[in-house]
Amino acid sequence: MSIKIEQKIIKSEVVDKASQQQEAASEPPKADVIHMHENLARPESLQGITYKIKTPLSEHALYVTVNDIVLNPGTEHELRRPFEIFINSKNMEQFQWIIALTRILSAVFRKGGDVTFLVDELHSVFDPQGGYFKKGGRYTPSIVAEIGDVIEQHMKTIGMIDSAEPDQQQQTFLQEKRAEYERRQPAETDDDYPRSAILCKKCQTRAVVNLDNCLTCLNCGESKCS
């Protein structure tokens, strides 16, 4: 194979194999980065967090434990990823589907890749008997969706999902709007948001009030004016 040289040669040198090998040896070794995959062996110990779920649908609470594996510890590639999940409750009526759900979720966690889609899948599960409002006015369509809330919270904690909390400027704006509403309706506040507030379609929180002919959510800041 011939190579056509278009530019004028101004310098040349002979490079032997020994110098090439010496140069390669002087380069720092590339890190052997470990990624999550289904054949990854379970370590002797895992880091875990337990979350409590108390719903108005049962007198017994659910306890959700998510155990994480730490990949590439001590390196710039260190990551904490969910490895398995356990759900416990004294309510035996839910026993079968809880066991099935934990095994499926744990299997998906160990598959690796982007597993954040599980949050949206769980949030889309609706109870045919109707959902409920959690403390703070957040609407939850089912117990499964609330398990999705826990997994989302956990993924935010370990850095898998970016937190979409309002920034300082937005928080100041929401505080001012709420103070303005409470000055007009001082007897209407109940728990976290006014008793007359309606459900916000964006954040699913009962925190939308009418301010200056604009429906404004006091939780996420979503606003629509008529």
PyMOL CGO cylinders between C-alpha atoms (Angstrom):
from pymol import cmd
from pymol.cgo import CYLINDER

trace = [
    CYLINDER, 0.00, 0.00, 0.00, 1.53, 3.34, -1.06, 0.3, 1, 1, 1, 1, 1, 1,
    CYLINDER, 1.53, 3.34, -1.06, 1.03, 6.63, 0.80, 0.3, 1, 1, 1, 1, 1, 1,
    CYLINDER, 1.03, 6.63, 0.80, 1.23, 9.95, -1.02, 0.3, 1, 1, 1, 1, 1, 1,
    CYLINDER, 1.23, 9.95, -1.02, 3.00, 12.66, 0.98, 0.3, 1, 1, 1, 1, 1, 1,
    CYLINDER, 3.00, 12.66, 0.98, 1.43, 16.04, 0.24, 0.3, 1, 1, 1, 1, 1, 1,
    CYLINDER, 1.43, 16.04, 0.24, 3.63, 18.21, 2.50, 0.3, 1, 1, 1, 1, 1, 1,
    CYLINDER, 3.63, 18.21, 2.50, 7.38, 18.86, 2.48, 0.3, 1, 1, 1, 1, 1, 1,
    CYLINDER, 7.38, 18.86, 2.48, 9.41, 16.61, 4.81, 0.3, 1, 1, 1, 1, 1, 1,
    CYLINDER, 9.41, 16.61, 4.81, 11.37, 18.75, 7.28, 0.3, 1, 1, 1, 1, 1, 1,
    CYLINDER, 11.37, 18.75, 7.28, 12.47, 16.09, 9.81, 0.3, 1, 1, 1, 1, 1, 1,
    CYLINDER, 12.47, 16.09, 9.81, 12.73, 12.33, 10.03, 0.3, 1, 1, 1, 1, 1, 1,
    CYLINDER, 12.73, 12.33, 10.03, 13.88, 9.70, 12.53, 0.3, 1, 1, 1, 1, 1, 1,
    CYLINDER, 13.88, 9.70, 12.53, 14.06, 5.90, 12.82, 0.3, 1, 1, 1, 1, 1, 1,
    CYLINDER, 14.06, 5.90, 12.82, 11.94, 4.32, 15.56, 0.3, 1, 1, 1, 1, 1, 1,
    CYLINDER, 11.94, 4.32, 15.56, 12.82, 0.75, 16.57, 0.3, 1, 1, 1, 1, 1, 1,
    CYLINDER, 12.82, 0.75, 16.57, 10.65, -1.78, 18.41, 0.3, 1, 1, 1, 1, 1, 1,
    CYLINDER, 10.65, -1.78, 18.41, 12.56, -1.38, 21.66, 0.3, 1, 1, 1, 1, 1, 1,
    CYLINDER, 12.56, -1.38, 21.66, 11.79, 2.31, 21.91, 0.3, 1, 1, 1, 1, 1, 1,
    CYLINDER, 11.79, 2.31, 21.91, 8.14, 1.68, 21.07, 0.3, 1, 1, 1, 1, 1, 1,
    CYLINDER, 8.14, 1.68, 21.07, 7.90, -0.94, 23.83, 0.3, 1, 1, 1, 1, 1, 1,
    CYLINDER, 7.90, -0.94, 23.83, 9.64, 1.38, 26.31, 0.3, 1, 1, 1, 1, 1, 1,
    CYLINDER, 9.64, 1.38, 26.31, 7.22, 4.19, 25.47, 0.3, 1, 1, 1, 1, 1, 1,
    CYLINDER, 7.22, 4.19, 25.47, 4.22, 1.87, 25.90, 0.3, 1, 1, 1, 1, 1, 1,
    CYLINDER, 4.22, 1.87, 25.90, 5.55, 0.67, 29.26, 0.3, 1, 1, 1, 1, 1, 1,
    CYLINDER, 5.55, 0.67, 29.26, 5.91, 4.25, 30.50, 0.3, 1, 1, 1, 1, 1, 1,
    CYLINDER, 5.91, 4.25, 30.50, 2.23, 4.98, 29.89, 0.3, 1, 1, 1, 1, 1, 1,
    CYLINDER, 2.23, 4.98, 29.89, 0.04, 4.62, 33.02, 0.3, 1, 1, 1, 1, 1, 1,
    CYLINDER, 0.04, 4.62, 33.02, -2.07, 1.43, 33.00, 0.3, 1, 1, 1, 1, 1, 1,
    CYLINDER, -2.07, 1.43, 33.00, -5.70, 1.89, 32.12, 0.3, 1, 1, 1, 1, 1, 1,
    CYLINDER, -5.70, 1.89, 32.12, -8.10, 1.30, 34.97, 0.3, 1, 1, 1, 1, 1, 1,
    CYLINDER, -8.10, 1.30, 34.97, -10.15, -1.88, 34.79, 0.3, 1, 1, 1, 1, 1, 1,
    CYLINDER, -10.15, -1.88, 34.79, -13.57, -0.29, 35.25, 0.3, 1, 1, 1, 1, 1, 1,
    CYLINDER, -13.57, -0.29, 35.25, -16.22, -2.67, 36.56, 0.3, 1, 1, 1, 1, 1, 1,
    CYLINDER, -16.22, -2.67, 36.56, -19.79, -2.13, 35.37, 0.3, 1, 1, 1, 1, 1, 1,
    CYLINDER, -19.79, -2.13, 35.37, -23.00, -3.56, 36.78, 0.3, 1, 1, 1, 1, 1, 1,
    CYLINDER, -23.00, -3.56, 36.78, -23.98, -6.89, 35.19, 0.3, 1, 1, 1, 1, 1, 1,
    CYLINDER, -23.98, -6.89, 35.19, -26.06, -9.92, 36.11, 0.3, 1, 1, 1, 1, 1, 1,
    CYLINDER, -26.06, -9.92, 36.11, -23.05, -12.19, 36.69, 0.3, 1, 1, 1, 1, 1, 1,
    CYLINDER, -23.05, -12.19, 36.69, -21.48, -9.86, 39.24, 0.3, 1, 1, 1, 1, 1, 1,
    CYLINDER, -21.48, -9.86, 39.24, -20.98, -11.82, 42.45, 0.3, 1, 1, 1, 1, 1, 1,
    CYLINDER, -20.98, -11.82, 42.45, -22.71, -10.56, 45.59, 0.3, 1, 1, 1, 1, 1, 1,
    CYLINDER, -22.71, -10.56, 45.59, -20.15, -9.22, 48.10, 0.3, 1, 1, 1, 1, 1, 1,
    CYLINDER, -20.15, -9.22, 48.10, -20.12, -10.43, 51.68, 0.3, 1, 1, 1, 1, 1, 1,
    CYLINDER, -20.12, -10.43, 51.68, -21.66, -7.14, 52.81, 0.3, 1, 1, 1, 1, 1, 1,
    CYLINDER, -21.66, -7.14, 52.81, -23.72, -4.40, 51.17, 0.3, 1, 1, 1, 1, 1, 1,
    CYLINDER, -23.72, -4.40, 51.17, -24.65, -0.87, 52.19, 0.3, 1, 1, 1, 1, 1, 1,
    CYLINDER, -24.65, -0.87, 52.19, -28.39, -0.44, 52.69, 0.3, 1, 1, 1, 1, 1, 1,
    CYLINDER, -28.39, -0.44, 52.69, -31.08, 2.05, 53.68, 0.3, 1, 1, 1, 1, 1, 1,
    CYLINDER, -31.08, 2.05, 53.68, -34.52, 1.14, 55.06, 0.3, 1, 1, 1, 1, 1, 1,
    CYLINDER, -34.52, 1.14, 55.06, -37.54, 3.33, 54.33, 0.3, 1, 1, 1, 1, 1, 1,
    CYLINDER, -37.54, 3.33, 54.33, -40.91, 3.22, 56.13, 0.3, 1, 1, 1, 1, 1, 1,
    CYLINDER, -40.91, 3.22, 56.13, -44.16, 3.47, 54.15, 0.3, 1, 1, 1, 1, 1, 1,
    CYLINDER, -44.16, 3.47, 54.15, -47.36, 4.09, 56.12, 0.3, 1, 1, 1, 1, 1, 1,
    CYLINDER, -47.36, 4.09, 56.12, -50.53, 4.23, 54.04, 0.3, 1, 1, 1, 1, 1, 1,
    CYLINDER, -50.53, 4.23, 54.04, -54.19, 4.81, 55.03, 0.3, 1, 1, 1, 1, 1, 1,
    CYLINDER, -54.19, 4.81, 55.03, -55.00, 1.50, 53.30, 0.3, 1, 1, 1, 1, 1, 1,
    CYLINDER, -55.00, 1.50, 53.30, -53.51, -0.67, 56.04, 0.3, 1, 1, 1, 1, 1, 1,
    CYLINDER, -53.51, -0.67, 56.04, -52.81, -0.46, 59.75, 0.3, 1, 1, 1, 1, 1, 1,
    CYLINDER, -52.81, -0.46, 59.75, -49.44, -2.09, 59.16, 0.3, 1, 1, 1, 1, 1, 1,
    CYLINDER, -49.44, -2.09, 59.16, -46.48, -0.21, 57.67, 0.3, 1, 1, 1, 1, 1, 1,
    CYLINDER, -46.48, -0.21, 57.67, -44.26, -1.42, 54.84, 0.3, 1, 1, 1, 1, 1, 1,
    CYLINDER, -44.26, -1.42, 54.84, -40.50, -1.40, 55.36, 0.3, 1, 1, 1, 1, 1, 1,
    CYLINDER, -40.50, -1.40, 55.36, -38.51, -1.13, 52.13, 0.3, 1, 1, 1, 1, 1, 1,
    CYLINDER, -38.51, -1.13, 52.13, -34.78, -1.91, 52.28, 0.3, 1, 1, 1, 1, 1, 1,
    CYLINDER, -34.78, -1.91, 52.28, -32.56, -1.16, 49.28, 0.3, 1, 1, 1, 1, 1, 1,
    CYLINDER, -32.56, -1.16, 49.28, -29.04, -2.63, 49.42, 0.3, 1, 1, 1, 1, 1, 1,
    CYLINDER, -29.04, -2.63, 49.42, -26.34, -1.08, 47.22, 0.3, 1, 1, 1, 1, 1, 1,
    CYLINDER, -26.34, -1.08, 47.22, -23.10, -2.41, 45.79, 0.3, 1, 1, 1, 1, 1, 1,
    CYLINDER, -23.10, -2.41, 45.79, -20.11, -0.08, 45.51, 0.3, 1, 1, 1, 1, 1, 1,
    CYLINDER, -20.11, -0.08, 45.51, -18.35, -0.45, 42.15, 0.3, 1, 1, 1, 1, 1, 1,
    CYLINDER, -18.35, -0.45, 42.15, -14.68, 0.52, 41.67, 0.3, 1, 1, 1, 1, 1, 1,
    CYLINDER, -14.68, 0.52, 41.67, -14.23, 1.63, 45.29, 0.3, 1, 1, 1, 1, 1, 1,
    CYLINDER, -14.23, 1.63, 45.29, -11.46, 4.13, 45.96, 0.3, 1, 1, 1, 1, 1, 1,
    CYLINDER, -11.46, 4.13, 45.96, -11.13, 5.17, 42.30, 0.3, 1, 1, 1, 1, 1, 1,
    CYLINDER, -11.13, 5.17, 42.30, -12.45, 8.05, 40.22, 0.3, 1, 1, 1, 1, 1, 1,
    CYLINDER, -12.45, 8.05, 40.22, -14.95, 5.57, 38.77, 0.3, 1, 1, 1, 1, 1, 1,
    CYLINDER, -14.95, 5.57, 38.77, -16.53, 4.71, 42.14, 0.3, 1, 1, 1, 1, 1, 1,
    CYLINDER, -16.53, 4.71, 42.14, -20.29, 4.27, 41.86, 0.3, 1, 1, 1, 1, 1, 1,
    CYLINDER, -20.29, 4.27, 41.86, -23.00, 3.14, 44.24, 0.3, 1, 1, 1, 1, 1, 1,
    CYLINDER, -23.00, 3.14, 44.24, -25.74, 1.15, 42.52, 0.3, 1, 1, 1, 1, 1, 1,
    CYLINDER, -25.74, 1.15, 42.52, -28.83, -0.70, 43.86, 0.3, 1, 1, 1, 1, 1, 1,
    CYLINDER, -28.83, -0.70, 43.86, -28.24, -4.45, 44.01, 0.3, 1, 1, 1, 1, 1, 1,
    CYLINDER, -28.24, -4.45, 44.01, -31.30, -5.87, 45.77, 0.3, 1, 1, 1, 1, 1, 1,
    CYLINDER, -31.30, -5.87, 45.77, -34.52, -4.80, 47.47, 0.3, 1, 1, 1, 1, 1, 1,
    CYLINDER, -34.52, -4.80, 47.47, -36.57, -6.28, 50.30, 0.3, 1, 1, 1, 1, 1, 1,
    CYLINDER, -36.57, -6.28, 50.30, -40.08, -5.31, 51.46, 0.3, 1, 1, 1, 1, 1, 1,
    CYLINDER, -40.08, -5.31, 51.46, -41.42, -6.46, 54.82, 0.3, 1, 1, 1, 1, 1, 1,
    CYLINDER, -41.42, -6.46, 54.82, -44.80, -6.02, 56.51, 0.3, 1, 1, 1, 1, 1, 1,
    CYLINDER, -44.80, -6.02, 56.51, -47.04, -7.68, 59.07, 0.3, 1, 1, 1, 1, 1, 1,
    CYLINDER, -47.04, -7.68, 59.07, -49.86, -7.47, 56.54, 0.3, 1, 1, 1, 1, 1, 1,
    CYLINDER, -49.86, -7.47, 56.54, -49.83, -10.96, 55.00, 0.3, 1, 1, 1, 1, 1, 1,
    CYLINDER, -49.83, -10.96, 55.00, -52.55, -10.07, 52.48, 0.3, 1, 1, 1, 1, 1, 1,
    CYLINDER, -52.55, -10.07, 52.48, -49.86, -8.49, 50.30, 0.3, 1, 1, 1, 1, 1, 1,
    CYLINDER, -49.86, -8.49, 50.30, -47.28, -11.26, 50.79, 0.3, 1, 1, 1, 1, 1, 1,
    CYLINDER, -47.28, -11.26, 50.79, -47.38, -12.93, 47.36, 0.3, 1, 1, 1, 1, 1, 1,
    CYLINDER, -47.38, -12.93, 47.36, -47.11, -9.87, 45.16, 0.3, 1, 1, 1, 1, 1, 1,
    CYLINDER, -47.11, -9.87, 45.16, -44.56, -8.25, 47.47, 0.3, 1, 1, 1, 1, 1, 1,
    CYLINDER, -44.56, -8.25, 47.47, -42.24, -11.27, 47.14, 0.3, 1, 1, 1, 1, 1, 1,
    CYLINDER, -42.24, -11.27, 47.14, -42.74, -11.32, 43.37, 0.3, 1, 1, 1, 1, 1, 1,
    CYLINDER, -42.74, -11.32, 43.37, -42.09, -7.57, 43.07, 0.3, 1, 1, 1, 1, 1, 1,
    CYLINDER, -42.09, -7.57, 43.07, -38.89, -7.67, 45.13, 0.3, 1, 1, 1, 1, 1, 1,
    CYLINDER, -38.89, -7.67, 45.13, -37.46, -10.57, 43.12, 0.3, 1, 1, 1, 1, 1, 1,
    CYLINDER, -37.46, -10.57, 43.12, -38.21, -8.88, 39.79, 0.3, 1, 1, 1, 1, 1, 1,
    CYLINDER, -38.21, -8.88, 39.79, -36.84, -5.52, 40.91, 0.3, 1, 1, 1, 1, 1, 1,
    CYLINDER, -36.84, -5.52, 40.91, -33.68, -7.13, 42.31, 0.3, 1, 1, 1, 1, 1, 1,
    CYLINDER, -33.68, -7.13, 42.31, -33.14, -9.02, 39.04, 0.3, 1, 1, 1, 1, 1, 1,
    CYLINDER, -33.14, -9.02, 39.04, -33.48, -5.80, 37.02, 0.3, 1, 1, 1, 1, 1, 1,
    CYLINDER, -33.48, -5.80, 37.02, -31.06, -4.00, 39.37, 0.3, 1, 1, 1, 1, 1, 1,
    CYLINDER, -31.06, -4.00, 39.37, -28.42, -6.69, 38.82, 0.3, 1, 1, 1, 1, 1, 1,
    CYLINDER, -28.42, -6.69, 38.82, -28.86, -6.55, 35.04, 0.3, 1, 1, 1, 1, 1, 1,
    CYLINDER, -28.86, -6.55, 35.04, -27.19, -3.16, 35.09, 0.3, 1, 1, 1, 1, 1, 1,
    CYLINDER, -27.19, -3.16, 35.09, -27.62, -0.33, 32.63, 0.3, 1, 1, 1, 1, 1, 1,
    CYLINDER, -27.62, -0.33, 32.63, -30.10, 2.48, 33.14, 0.3, 1, 1, 1, 1, 1, 1,
    CYLINDER, -30.10, 2.48, 33.14, -32.61, 1.11, 35.64, 0.3, 1, 1, 1, 1, 1, 1,
    CYLINDER, -32.61, 1.11, 35.64, -34.17, 4.49, 36.46, 0.3, 1, 1, 1, 1, 1, 1,
    CYLINDER, -34.17, 4.49, 36.46, -37.08, 3.58, 34.13, 0.3, 1, 1, 1, 1, 1, 1,
    CYLINDER, -37.08, 3.58, 34.13, -38.43, 1.43, 36.99, 0.3, 1, 1, 1, 1, 1, 1,
    CYLINDER, -38.43, 1.43, 36.99, -39.54, 4.59, 38.80, 0.3, 1, 1, 1, 1, 1, 1,
    CYLINDER, -39.54, 4.59, 38.80, -41.87, 5.65, 35.95, 0.3, 1, 1, 1, 1, 1, 1,
    CYLINDER, -41.87, 5.65, 35.95, -43.18, 2.09, 35.55, 0.3, 1, 1, 1, 1, 1, 1,
    CYLINDER, -43.18, 2.09, 35.55, -44.11, 1.85, 39.23, 0.3, 1, 1, 1, 1, 1, 1,
    CYLINDER, -44.11, 1.85, 39.23, -45.60, 5.35, 39.28, 0.3, 1, 1, 1, 1, 1, 1,
    CYLINDER, -45.60, 5.35, 39.28, -47.96, 4.35, 36.45, 0.3, 1, 1, 1, 1, 1, 1,
    CYLINDER, -47.96, 4.35, 36.45, -49.63, 1.59, 38.52, 0.3, 1, 1, 1, 1, 1, 1,
    CYLINDER, -49.63, 1.59, 38.52, -53.10, 2.68, 39.70, 0.3, 1, 1, 1, 1, 1, 1,
    CYLINDER, -53.10, 2.68, 39.70, -55.24, 0.99, 42.33, 0.3, 1, 1, 1, 1, 1, 1,
    CYLINDER, -55.24, 0.99, 42.33, -58.73, 0.30, 40.89, 0.3, 1, 1, 1, 1, 1, 1,
    CYLINDER, -58.73, 0.30, 40.89, -60.19, 1.15, 44.31, 0.3, 1, 1, 1, 1, 1, 1,
    CYLINDER, -60.19, 1.15, 44.31, -58.57, 4.59, 44.19, 0.3, 1, 1, 1, 1, 1, 1,
    CYLINDER, -58.57, 4.59, 44.19, -55.41, 6.16, 45.51, 0.3, 1, 1, 1, 1, 1, 1,
    CYLINDER, -55.41, 6.16, 45.51, -54.82, 8.39, 48.53, 0.3, 1, 1, 1, 1, 1, 1,
    CYLINDER, -54.82, 8.39, 48.53, -53.16, 11.63, 49.61, 0.3, 1, 1, 1, 1, 1, 1,
    CYLINDER, -53.16, 11.63, 49.61, -49.98, 11.43, 51.63, 0.3, 1, 1, 1, 1, 1, 1,
    CYLINDER, -49.98, 11.43, 51.63, -49.01, 13.95, 54.30, 0.3, 1, 1, 1, 1, 1, 1,
    CYLINDER, -49.01, 13.95, 54.30, -48.14, 17.16, 52.52, 0.3, 1, 1, 1, 1, 1, 1,
    CYLINDER, -48.14, 17.16, 52.52, -50.87, 16.79, 49.89, 0.3, 1, 1, 1, 1, 1, 1,
    CYLINDER, -50.87, 16.79, 49.89, -49.01, 14.51, 47.47, 0.3, 1, 1, 1, 1, 1, 1,
    CYLINDER, -49.01, 14.51, 47.47, -51.42, 12.19, 45.60, 0.3, 1, 1, 1, 1, 1, 1,
    CYLINDER, -51.42, 12.19, 45.60, -50.37, 8.55, 45.34, 0.3, 1, 1, 1, 1, 1, 1,
    CYLINDER, -50.37, 8.55, 45.34, -52.36, 6.30, 42.96, 0.3, 1, 1, 1, 1, 1, 1,
    CYLINDER, -52.36, 6.30, 42.96, -51.34, 3.00, 44.64, 0.3, 1, 1, 1, 1, 1, 1,
    CYLINDER, -51.34, 3.00, 44.64, -49.04, 1.30, 47.14, 0.3, 1, 1, 1, 1, 1, 1,
    CYLINDER, -49.04, 1.30, 47.14, -46.88, 0.17, 44.21, 0.3, 1, 1, 1, 1, 1, 1,
    CYLINDER, -46.88, 0.17, 44.21, -46.53, 3.81, 43.11, 0.3, 1, 1, 1, 1, 1, 1,
    CYLINDER, -46.53, 3.81, 43.11, -45.40, 4.72, 46.62, 0.3, 1, 1, 1, 1, 1, 1,
    CYLINDER, -45.40, 4.72, 46.62, -42.74, 2.00, 46.44, 0.3, 1, 1, 1, 1, 1, 1,
    CYLINDER, -42.74, 2.00, 46.44, -41.71, 3.79, 43.24, 0.3, 1, 1, 1, 1, 1, 1,
    CYLINDER, -41.71, 3.79, 43.24, -41.44, 7.01, 45.29, 0.3, 1, 1, 1, 1, 1, 1,
    CYLINDER, -41.44, 7.01, 45.29, -39.07, 5.25, 47.69, 0.3, 1, 1, 1, 1, 1, 1,
    CYLINDER, -39.07, 5.25, 47.69, -36.89, 3.90, 44.87, 0.3, 1, 1, 1, 1, 1, 1,
    CYLINDER, -36.89, 3.90, 44.87, -36.81, 7.36, 43.28, 0.3, 1, 1, 1, 1, 1, 1,
    CYLINDER, -36.81, 7.36, 43.28, -35.79, 8.92, 46.61, 0.3, 1, 1, 1, 1, 1, 1,
    CYLINDER, -35.79, 8.92, 46.61, -33.06, 6.30, 47.01, 0.3, 1, 1, 1, 1, 1, 1,
    CYLINDER, -33.06, 6.30, 47.01, -31.73, 6.82, 43.48, 0.3, 1, 1, 1, 1, 1, 1,
    CYLINDER, -31.73, 6.82, 43.48, -31.55, 10.56, 44.14, 0.3, 1, 1, 1, 1, 1, 1,
    CYLINDER, -31.55, 10.56, 44.14, -29.61, 9.85, 47.36, 0.3, 1, 1, 1, 1, 1, 1,
    CYLINDER, -29.61, 9.85, 47.36, -26.95, 7.79, 45.55, 0.3, 1, 1, 1, 1, 1, 1,
    CYLINDER, -26.95, 7.79, 45.55, -26.76, 10.12, 42.55, 0.3, 1, 1, 1, 1, 1, 1,
    CYLINDER, -26.76, 10.12, 42.55, -28.54, 8.06, 39.89, 0.3, 1, 1, 1, 1, 1, 1,
    CYLINDER, -28.54, 8.06, 39.89, -31.34, 10.63, 39.44, 0.3, 1, 1, 1, 1, 1, 1,
    CYLINDER, -31.34, 10.63, 39.44, -30.87, 14.38, 39.55, 0.3, 1, 1, 1, 1, 1, 1,
    CYLINDER, -30.87, 14.38, 39.55, -32.98, 16.08, 42.17, 0.3, 1, 1, 1, 1, 1, 1,
    CYLINDER, -32.98, 16.08, 42.17, -35.51, 18.45, 40.60, 0.3, 1, 1, 1, 1, 1, 1,
    CYLINDER, -35.51, 18.45, 40.60, -35.98, 20.53, 43.72, 0.3, 1, 1, 1, 1, 1, 1,
    CYLINDER, -35.98, 20.53, 43.72, -36.67, 24.24, 43.13, 0.3, 1, 1, 1, 1, 1, 1,
    CYLINDER, -36.67, 24.24, 43.13, -33.55, 26.41, 43.26, 0.3, 1, 1, 1, 1, 1, 1,
    CYLINDER, -33.55, 26.41, 43.26, -33.12, 29.20, 45.79, 0.3, 1, 1, 1, 1, 1, 1,
    CYLINDER, -33.12, 29.20, 45.79, -34.79, 31.78, 43.57, 0.3, 1, 1, 1, 1, 1, 1,
    CYLINDER, -34.79, 31.78, 43.57, -37.80, 29.52, 42.97, 0.3, 1, 1, 1, 1, 1, 1,
    CYLINDER, -37.80, 29.52, 42.97, -38.08, 28.71, 46.68, 0.3, 1, 1, 1, 1, 1, 1,
    CYLINDER, -38.08, 28.71, 46.68, -38.09, 32.41, 47.52, 0.3, 1, 1, 1, 1, 1, 1,
    CYLINDER, -38.09, 32.41, 47.52, -40.78, 33.00, 44.89, 0.3, 1, 1, 1, 1, 1, 1,
    CYLINDER, -40.78, 33.00, 44.89, -42.97, 30.18, 46.27, 0.3, 1, 1, 1, 1, 1, 1,
    CYLINDER, -42.97, 30.18, 46.27, -42.56, 31.41, 49.85, 0.3, 1, 1, 1, 1, 1, 1,
    CYLINDER, -42.56, 31.41, 49.85, -43.65, 34.90, 48.79, 0.3, 1, 1, 1, 1, 1, 1,
    CYLINDER, -43.65, 34.90, 48.79, -46.68, 33.53, 46.91, 0.3, 1, 1, 1, 1, 1, 1,
    CYLINDER, -46.68, 33.53, 46.91, -47.71, 31.43, 49.87, 0.3, 1, 1, 1, 1, 1, 1,
    CYLINDER, -47.71, 31.43, 49.87, -47.34, 34.34, 52.30, 0.3, 1, 1, 1, 1, 1, 1,
    CYLINDER, -47.34, 34.34, 52.30, -49.42, 36.48, 49.95, 0.3, 1, 1, 1, 1, 1, 1,
    CYLINDER, -49.42, 36.48, 49.95, -52.17, 33.84, 49.80, 0.3, 1, 1, 1, 1, 1, 1,
    CYLINDER, -52.17, 33.84, 49.80, -52.21, 33.35, 53.58, 0.3, 1, 1, 1, 1, 1, 1,
    CYLINDER, -52.21, 33.35, 53.58, -52.60, 37.09, 54.13, 0.3, 1, 1, 1, 1, 1, 1,
    CYLINDER, -52.60, 37.09, 54.13, -55.74, 36.98, 51.98, 0.3, 1, 1, 1, 1, 1, 1,
    CYLINDER, -55.74, 36.98, 51.98, -57.08, 33.69, 53.38, 0.3, 1, 1, 1, 1, 1, 1,
    CYLINDER, -57.08, 33.69, 53.38, -55.58, 33.39, 56.90, 0.3, 1, 1, 1, 1, 1, 1,
    CYLINDER, -55.58, 33.39, 56.90, -58.01, 30.72, 58.07, 0.3, 1, 1, 1, 1, 1, 1,
    CYLINDER, -58.01, 30.72, 58.07, -57.61, 28.41, 55.09, 0.3, 1, 1, 1, 1, 1, 1,
    CYLINDER, -57.61, 28.41, 55.09, -54.28, 26.77, 55.75, 0.3, 1, 1, 1, 1, 1, 1,
    CYLINDER, -54.28, 26.77, 55.75, -54.37, 23.09, 56.61, 0.3, 1, 1, 1, 1, 1, 1,
    CYLINDER, -54.37, 23.09, 56.61, -51.25, 20.94, 57.06, 0.3, 1, 1, 1, 1, 1, 1,
    CYLINDER, -51.25, 20.94, 57.06, -48.68, 21.97, 54.43, 0.3, 1, 1, 1, 1, 1, 1,
    CYLINDER, -48.68, 21.97, 54.43, -50.96, 23.72, 51.92, 0.3, 1, 1, 1, 1, 1, 1,
    CYLINDER, -50.96, 23.72, 51.92, -54.29, 25.60, 51.95, 0.3, 1, 1, 1, 1, 1, 1,
    CYLINDER, -54.29, 25.60, 51.95, -57.37, 23.45, 52.48, 0.3, 1, 1, 1, 1, 1, 1,
    CYLINDER, -57.37, 23.45, 52.48, -58.95, 24.79, 49.29, 0.3, 1, 1, 1, 1, 1, 1,
    CYLINDER, -58.95, 24.79, 49.29, -55.93, 23.93, 47.12, 0.3, 1, 1, 1, 1, 1, 1,
    CYLINDER, -55.93, 23.93, 47.12, -56.46, 21.62, 44.14, 0.3, 1, 1, 1, 1, 1, 1,
    CYLINDER, -56.46, 21.62, 44.14, -54.24, 18.95, 42.61, 0.3, 1, 1, 1, 1, 1, 1,
    CYLINDER, -54.24, 18.95, 42.61, -51.28, 20.02, 40.50, 0.3, 1, 1, 1, 1, 1, 1,
    CYLINDER, -51.28, 20.02, 40.50, -50.99, 17.94, 37.32, 0.3, 1, 1, 1, 1, 1, 1,
    CYLINDER, -50.99, 17.94, 37.32, -47.23, 18.44, 37.21, 0.3, 1, 1, 1, 1, 1, 1,
    CYLINDER, -47.23, 18.44, 37.21, -46.11, 17.39, 40.71, 0.3, 1, 1, 1, 1, 1, 1,
    CYLINDER, -46.11, 17.39, 40.71, -49.29, 15.54, 41.80, 0.3, 1, 1, 1, 1, 1, 1,
    CYLINDER, -49.29, 15.54, 41.80, -49.53, 17.64, 44.96, 0.3, 1, 1, 1, 1, 1, 1,
    CYLINDER, -49.53, 17.64, 44.96, -52.70, 19.30, 46.23, 0.3, 1, 1, 1, 1, 1, 1,
    CYLINDER, -52.70, 19.30, 46.23, -51.10, 22.74, 46.32, 0.3, 1, 1, 1, 1, 1, 1,
    CYLINDER, -51.10, 22.74, 46.32, -52.65, 24.81, 43.47, 0.3, 1, 1, 1, 1, 1, 1,
    CYLINDER, -52.65, 24.81, 43.47, -54.31, 28.08, 44.49, 0.3, 1, 1, 1, 1, 1, 1,
    CYLINDER, -54.31, 28.08, 44.49, -55.69, 31.05, 42.58, 0.3, 1, 1, 1, 1, 1, 1,
    CYLINDER, -55.69, 31.05, 42.58, -53.48, 34.13, 42.79, 0.3, 1, 1, 1, 1, 1, 1,
    CYLINDER, -53.48, 34.13, 42.79, -54.24, 37.19, 40.64, 0.3, 1, 1, 1, 1, 1, 1,
    CYLINDER, -54.24, 37.19, 40.64, -56.28, 35.05, 38.22, 0.3, 1, 1, 1, 1, 1, 1,
    CYLINDER, -56.28, 35.05, 38.22, -53.39, 32.62, 37.90, 0.3, 1, 1, 1, 1, 1, 1,
    CYLINDER, -53.39, 32.62, 37.90, -53.54, 29.01, 39.10, 0.3, 1, 1, 1, 1, 1, 1,
    CYLINDER, -53.54, 29.01, 39.10, -50.21, 28.68, 40.91, 0.3, 1, 1, 1, 1, 1, 1,
    CYLINDER, -50.21, 28.68, 40.91, -48.75, 25.55, 42.54, 0.3, 1, 1, 1, 1, 1, 1,
    CYLINDER, -48.75, 25.55, 42.54, -47.19, 26.39, 45.88, 0.3, 1, 1, 1, 1, 1, 1,
    CYLINDER, -47.19, 26.39, 45.88, -45.10, 23.20, 45.72, 0.3, 1, 1, 1, 1, 1, 1,
    CYLINDER, -45.10, 23.20, 45.72, -43.39, 23.26, 42.30, 0.3, 1, 1, 1, 1, 1, 1,
    CYLINDER, -43.39, 23.26, 42.30, -44.19, 26.74, 41.01, 0.3, 1, 1, 1, 1, 1, 1,
    CYLINDER, -44.19, 26.74, 41.01, -46.22, 25.66, 37.98, 0.3, 1, 1, 1, 1, 1, 1,
    CYLINDER, -46.22, 25.66, 37.98, -48.50, 28.53, 36.98, 0.3, 1, 1, 1, 1, 1, 1,
    CYLINDER, -48.50, 28.53, 36.98, -51.22, 29.09, 34.37, 0.3, 1, 1, 1, 1, 1, 1,
    CYLINDER, -51.22, 29.09, 34.37, -53.08, 32.37, 33.95, 0.3, 1, 1, 1, 1, 1, 1,
    CYLINDER, -53.08, 32.37, 33.95, -56.56, 32.74, 32.54, 0.3, 1, 1, 1, 1, 1, 1,
]
cmd.load_cgo(trace, "trace")
